[in-house]
């Protein structure tokens, strides 16, 4: 018996030690950017490939993965996955800075590499993690479907369908943010009497049932309603109207084991960092690694850390540095019938999970929910704390309740931020900066063009130096209760402007109960019912105060905000036909200053005009130069970016 137990223990240990990337295939090798030289680093090489991995469902590093025990196993008792990746490395690795820079793909999109970072010798990596992605031009991961005793798993699913223009057909369970790029969970029946579709203009309105005769499980993209029957799509007679929030309750089947995306990310980073074998193209080259996630991917990284995936199966560090950018919540990846593309905005998917405590990086007690903990608890237990940069637009305050990451739940006091964490709010910015002055169809206003990208780039280099050299980055810059720059949304000091609506509307939050099989703290489990909202347990959400120009105070001011041409907001309101009066997704506004004093007086505009503010073009350029020079000195802007912006100011025909 003892011998049998010993052999079993050896076998299990062998399984655990082998549970990782087992094979790498490079499908394509090419010179990057037509052989362009990136500073002294020179040319880059782009490798496109696939990684084949497997995990032990019984290993302590993996048991947190939802439904891992119900996934199919190979002959070694392992659960397999296959992921696509893109690796960008200097042709001469001796010229690299030996920093692995993991850029988390957003909905399968890998984006571009930053030229400034390439000149510094970064090794870029993108790898797929979201198992429900469909569509061309995206990198994907294949994860298994969970089954129970060989039978399909079914469950009740609540989905929201919100569109920006009249649309005949949507993917089931896709949501407002990923509908056309999401592999839908199939309905178990095409009989729509087994499901319910409702609509309402505002989340607070009573839902109106859509008659069964007016919708179908079908595809109407190529033929008229009721269209072609489909187990993965839904169509509405006359099309989905952008004025409404549609909600569908149906019975779905075949949940994907999406939580494997966390393990796959952990394992591919560990492979490229530590594997000595010849199929690792950067073996023995990596000193440290940094992960950068934008929006959905920032939420991914927060959850990755919280669930304990920043230690590989040999308990070695995965990432020494993390930049969670414009992501303030957690992600519903490790959930049965998970939908990692969901939002939880004030209009879209208001009660979508992901905004549950713990909110804070450090461990805190939330007296409203009774949950105690922090995002970095697992890292603390693992014995190594990554260096964190949390960079934000003001949209995250209005839409994602960012203030709860730095204050108590009642909004009465600031919390102390850990030494390994930096928080930077790019004041008066929207979720992603607009690059044109086009009028937004949903709001009727120009989207916010106040770009934070220059400061963000400077901070990423600061993160590099923090990780590789121990050089501390600039201190956190965000609004606080103590400084009276973080206040209730109705008390921000907004100056009324002609034809600009302001309601002080913010995306509030109360404690939610998603049922007995769901662990809100760990964002893991089975959502067995629509949430119970505990209206008597309301969180206090605060937002940045504004100055006389209606621009925000307390955060990191970009060059555009230091020498402003108008008011820039991180929020805007929907106009008639689009859920009038609600917050507009992730959009802000740009309201330019009047050119002259006479013009502003006609509109009763209290903000100084460009003429009063700058007097001459030369004086405007002088102010830009002074502000840019100061930002470079502060480490909040790179010299080359400052020079570019000064040149733009000189060419701008302002006055």
N, C-alpha and C positions, 0 to 999 in steps of 0.2 A: 504493500500500500504506500509506504514512504517513498519507494523508488518511483512508483507511478505518479505520485504527487510532485516529486522533484522533476521528472521528465515533462510533466504538464506545465510546471512553472517555467522551465527552460524554453518550452515551445511558445508560451505566451510572451515571454520576454523577447524571443526572436521575432515574433510577429510585430511586437511594438517597435523594435528597433528598425524593422524594415518598412514600417508604415510611413511612406513619404513618396517623393517623386522617384519612380523606378525607371523611367525612360524619357529621354528628350529626343525629339526629331526636329531638325532644322529643315524646313521646306524651301526656304529661299534666302539667299545671301546676296546683298547688293550694296553698292556704294551709295551713301546717303547724300541727298540734295545735289546730285550730279557732280559729286566730288568737291563741293565747296570746302574751303579752308576755314576752320573756326579758330581764329587767333593762333596762338602758339601750339594749340592742341592738334591742329591739322584736320585731316579728313575723318569722317565717321563711317562706320559700317552698320548697316541695318540687317538684323536677322529676324526672320519670321518663322515661327515654329509652333510645335505642340508639346505639351508636357503631359505624361501619363502618370497618374498618382493613385495611391490607395491608402486608406486609413483603417486602423483597427477599431471596430465599433465598441470594443470593451476597454480601450485605452483611456485612462483618466483625462487625457488631453482632448478626447473626442466625444465623450459621453454626453456633453452638453448639447451636441448637435441634435436638433429636433428630428425624430423619426429615424435616426441612424440605425437603431436596432431593427427597424422594419425594412431596411434597404437590402436589395439582393447582394449576395456575397460570392466572391470567386472561390476557387478550390483551396485557397489559403485562408479563407474566412475573412477576407478583406472586402471593403466597399470601395469601388473604383470610380474614378472620374477622369475626364480628359479636358484639358484647357488649352486655349490658344494664347500665344504671347508674342510680343515684339520687343526685341532688345536692340538698343542703340549704343554702340561703344566706339571709343576712339580706335582708329585703325592701328595706331601705335599706343598700346595700353600703358607703356611707360610714361606717356604724357597725360594719363588720366589722373584725377585727384583721388581716385579709388573710393568714391562715394557712390553707392547704388541708390539711385533716385527713382523710387517706385511711384508712378503716376497712376492713380486708381481710375480705370476707365468708367465713364459715366454712361450708363445704359448701352454699354458695348462700344462706345466711341472713344478713341484713344487720343484725339486732339493732336497738337503739335508740340515739338520740343522748343524750349526757350533758347534763342540764340546766345543770350548772355550766359546761360548756364552751360551750354555746350562749350563755349570758349574757356570755361573754367574746368573742363575735363570730366563733367558728370557722366556717369553710365546710366542711361535711362532704361526703365523697364515698364511695360504695360502687360498685364495679364488679366484674363477674363475671370469673373467671379459670380456674375449674375446669371443663374441657370434658366431664367425664363425669357431671355432675350431672343427675338427673331428679327429678320431683316438683313438686307445685304450691307456690306461694308462695315460690319460690326464684328468684334472678336467675341467668342462665345465659349461657354463651358458646358460640357455634357455631364449632368448629374442624374442619378437614378430616380425612379418613381417608387414611393413607399407602398407596400402592400401588406395585408394582414392575413397570414395563413394562406397565401396564394390568391386572395380575393382583393378586388378593388376596395380602396378606402374611399368612403363618401363623407360629405359633411356640408352643413349649411354655410353659405357664403353670402356676405353682404357687400355689394359693390356699388360705387358711385360712378356715374358717367356724365362728365361735364365737357362741353365743346366750346370752341371759340367762334365757330361758324356752323351753319346748318349742315349736318352730316347724316347720311342715310343709315350707316352701319358702324358699330363699334365692336371691338373685341370684348368678350365677356371678362369681367373682373379686372380689366386693364387700368381703370382709374383715369383721373384727369391728366396725369403726367406721363404715362407710359402706354396709353391705350393701343397704339398701332405698333409698338415694339415689344409687346408682352405676349408670351405664349399663354393663352387663356386656359383656365381650368374648365374642362368640358362639363356641360350639363348632363345629368344622367337621363334626362328625358326631353324630347322636343315639344312635349305638350306643355304649353305655357300656363295652363291652369294649375300646374304644380309649382309655379313661381309667382312672384308679385313684382310689378314695376310701378313706381310712383314718381311724381315730379313735384317740385316746389321751387319758387323763385329764391327764397332765402332759407337758410338752414333753420331759422326760428319759425318758419311757416308750417302750418299743418300740411302733410303730404296729400297730394291728389292722386288717387289710383288711376293709372292708365288702363283703359278697358283692354281685355285680352284680344279683342278684335283689331286693336290699333298697334300691336307690337308682336314680334315673333322671334324665335331663335332661328335666325336666317341671315343671309348675305344679300344685300340690295345694292351692291356697288356696281353691278352690271345689268341688273334687271329690276323692274318695278316691284314695289311691295305687293305681296308678302315675301317675294324673293326666293332664293334657293335655300332650303333647310340647312342649318348648320348647328353643330353641337358646340361651337366655339365663338359664335358671333350673335349679335342682337341687332334688330332693325326696328325702327319706329315709323309708322305711317306718316308721311310728310317730313320725315327726318328729325333728328335731335335738334331742339331749339336752344341756341346759346343763352336764352333768358332763364333756362331752368336747370336745376340740379335733379338729375334722374337717379333713382336708387333702385337697385335690383336685389331681391332676395331669391336665391335659387339653390338647388342641391347640386354640388359639384363632385367630381371624382378625380382620382389620380394625382395626389399632391406630390410635388417634387421635393427632394431632400435638399432644399436650397442652402441650408446652413453649411453644407460642404464647401461653399464659396469661401467661408472664413478659413477653413482648414487648408484649402487649396492655395490661398494667398500666403498663408503661413509657410507652407511646404515649399512653394517655388522660390520664395525669398531665401529660405534656409538652404535650398539646393544651390542657388547661385552664390550664396555667401560662403558655404562651408564644404560643399562637395568637392573632392579632389579628383574625381574620375575625368577621363579625357573628353567625355561628351559635355562637360561644363565649359563653355567658351570663355568664361571669365574666372576660371579656377584660380585661387590664391591671389586675387586682385582686389578684394573688397575689404576695406578697413571698417566701414560702418554703412548703415542704410537709413534712409529717410523715406517716409511715405507722405505723399501729398494727395488729399482728396478734396474735390470741389463739390459743394452742394450735397446731392445724394451721397457722394463718395466721402464727404466729411462726416456725414452721419454713419456711413459704413465703418470708418476708422474709429469713431467713438465707441461703436458697438463691438468692434474687433478687440479693442483694448479691454472693454468691460467684461467680455465673455472669456478673457484669458488666453487669447490666441497670440499674444506677443511673446510667447515662449514656445520654441519648437518642441518636438517630442524628445529631444535630448536636453531640454531645459536651457537652451542657448537663446540669447536675445534675437528677436526678429528685426525690430526697428529701434534704433537709438533716438530717432527724432520723428515727430509727427506734426504735420500742418493740416489741421482740420479747418478747411476754408468754407465760409458761408454755409456751414452745417451745424445746427445747434441741438439736434435731437438724436435719437437712435433710429435704427432701421429695422423693418419687419422682415428680415431675411431668415431668421432662425425660428420660423413659425410655420405650423402646418397650414397649407394653402397660403403661404406667405406671398406678399406683394411688395417687394422692396422699392418699387417706383412710387409708392404712395406719398402723400404730402402732409395732410393734417393742417391745411390752411383755414382761414376764417370762413371762406366761401366753399372751397373744395375740400371734401373729406375731413370735415371739422372734427369728427370723433374717431378718426383713423388712429390706430395705436402707433406709438413711437415717441409720444410726448410725455411719457410716464417717468416718475422719479426712479433712480437718483438723477438729478439734473447736473450736479456739480462734479468737477474733477476730483475734489477731495471728498472724503467721507463726511456726510452730514445726516442729521435726523430730520425727516420731513414729518412734522406733527400732524399734518392733514391726512396723509395716506398711511402713516405709521411705518413707512419704508426708511431704512437707514442704509447708507452706503455711498459710494462714489464711483465714477468712471474708472479710476485708477486703482481700485481695491485689489484686483487680481495681480496687477503689476507689483503692487506693494508686497504681496505674498510671494511672488516669483523672485523677488530680491533685486530687481533692477527697474528703475523708473525712467521711462523715455522723457526726452525734452519735448515739451508741447508748445506749439504756437496755435492759438485759436484766433483766426482772423475772420472778420465779420463785416457785412454791410448793415445799414440800419434796418433793412427789410427784416433781418432776423429778430430785431427787437419787436417790430410791429406784427410780424406773422408767426415767428417761431418762439416767442416768449423767452428771448435770450436773457432778460434780466434775472430770471430764476437761477441762472448759472453763477451769479455773483452776489445775490441778495438772499435774505431769508424768505420764506414762502409768503410772508405777510407784507413784504416790501417795506420793512421798517429799518433795516440795517444792512450794511455791506458785509460780505464774508471775506475772510482772509484767503488770498489765492496762494497755492503752494509755490515754493521756490522754483520748481521745474516747469512751471506753466507761465506763459505770457498770453495776454488777451489784448487784442487790438481791434477797436471799432473804427472802420473807415467812415467817418462822419458824413451824413447827408449823401449816402450812396444807395443805389438799389442793388438787388441780389447779384445781378451781372450787369456791368455798365452797358448802356446803349451806345452804339457807334454811329448813329445817324439822328437827325432831328425830325424824323418822320412822326406824324401824329399816331398815337396808339389807338387802334380801332376800339378797344374795350373801354378806354377812359376818355378819349377826346383830347388828351394832352400829350405833349412831347414826353417821351420816356427820359429818364435821368441819364445824362451823358457825363456826369462827374465820375471819371475813371479812377479807380484805386490801383490799377495794374502796376504802375511804377513803384509805388510804395510796397505793394505786395512782393514784387520782384526783389526789392532791396531786403525785405524781411526774410525771404527764402535764403538769400545768401547769408544773412545773419544766423539763420538756423543751421546752415552748413558749418559756419565757423564755430557756433556753439557746440555742435556735435564733434567736429574734427579737432578743434583747437581749444575748446573750453572757454572761448571768448563769449562773455555774456552779451545778449542782445539788448536793445533798448527796453526800458521798463514798460510794463503794461500801460496801455493808453485806452481807457474806456470810461464812460460816464458812471458816476457814483452818487449814492444818496448823500454822503458826507459833503461832497462838493456842490450839491443841489443841481447837478446836471442830469440826474435820473429821477423822473417824476411820473405821476399818473398822466395818462394820455390826454386827459381834458385840461391839464395844467401845464402844458409845455410852453405856453406864452405865444401861441400862434397869433400872428397879426392878420386880420381878415383882409383878403385880397379880392379884388373884383373878379367875379365869375370863377373863383377857385373854391370848390366845396371842401369843407372841413367838418368832420363829425367827432373827432377824437376817438374814432373806432379802432380798437385793437383786438387781436385774436386772444380772447380770454381762455381760461382753463379751469376746470374743476376736476376733482378726483373721479376717475372712471373705473368701473369694475367690468372686466371682459370675461367673467365666468370662472368657475372653479378650476378649470384645466389650464388656465393661462397665468404665467408668472410675470406680472407687470414689471417687477424689479429687473428681471433678467431679459425681458422682451423675448420670451421663449414660451412655447406651448401651443395649445389649441384654443382658438377663439370660438367658444361653443355657443355664443349668443351675442346679440347686439349689446353694446355696453350700457351699463346702468350709470347714469350721470348723477353724482352726488352734489346737488345744487347747494347744499349747506356747507360744502367744503371747497370754497373758491380760492384759487391762488390770486395773488396780486401781481399783475404784470405791469412793469414800468417801461418807459421809453425815454429817449434823450430829449432834453430841453432845447429850445431854439432861441436864437438871438433876434435882433430887430429885422434881420433880412429873412427870417424864418429858416435859417440854416442851423444845423445842429451844433451843440457844444459838448465838450467833455471827451471827445474821441480824437483819433488821429486825423488831422485836417490834411487833405490832399492839396496839391498846388492849386487846383481849380477852386477849392474852397477858401484858400488863403487869399486868393485874388479873384473873387467871384464875379461871374457875369450874370448871375441870377440866383433864384432859389432852387435848391436841389432837395428832393424828399426821397425817403425810402418806402413810401406808401403812396397809393392813389386809390380813388374810388371808381367803381364800375358805373358806367352811364346806362341810360334807359336801353332796354333790350338785351342787357348782359348781367342781369341781377343787380339793378340800380342801387347804389348806396353801399354795397359790400366792398371789402378790400379787393383790389385787382391783383390776384395771384402774387407774382414776385416783382411787380412793376412799381417804379417811383415816378416822379414828375420833374420836369425842368420848366420853370417859369422865368423867362429872361427879364432882366431889369429894363425899364424904359430907357430909351437913348437920351432923352432930354428931360429937363425939369418940367417943361410945359406938357410933355406927353404923359408923364406920370401923374400930374395934377388932374388931367382930364379923366383919368381912371381912378382917382382917389387912392393912388398907390403910395403907401408910406415909405417904401424902400427908395433910397437914393438912386437917381438915374446914373447911367454910365458917365454922362457929362459932369454931374456933380461929384461923382466918386473919383474919377481919374483925370478929368480936365483935358488931358491931351493923350495922344497915342504914345508919345515918348514916356510920359509919366506912368502909364499902364505897364509898358515894357520894363521900366525901372523897378516897379513893384514886383513883377514876375521874377526878375533876376534876383532881387533881394530874398524873396521867399524861397526860390529854388536853391540858392546858396545855403540858406539856413537848413533846409531839409537834407541836403547832402551832408552837412556837418553833423546833423542829428542821426545820420545813418538811416534815414527814411526815404532816400532817393539816391540813385546812382548818378555819377557825374555825366555819363553819356545820355541818360534819360533827361537830366536837367537841361543839357545843351539843346536837345531836340525840342523841348517845350519852350525854351527861350526863343529859338528860331521861329517856332509857330506863332508865338506872341508878336514877334517882329513883323511877320507876314500878315497878321490878322488886321483887316480894315475895320477897326473898332469905332473910331471917332472921326 
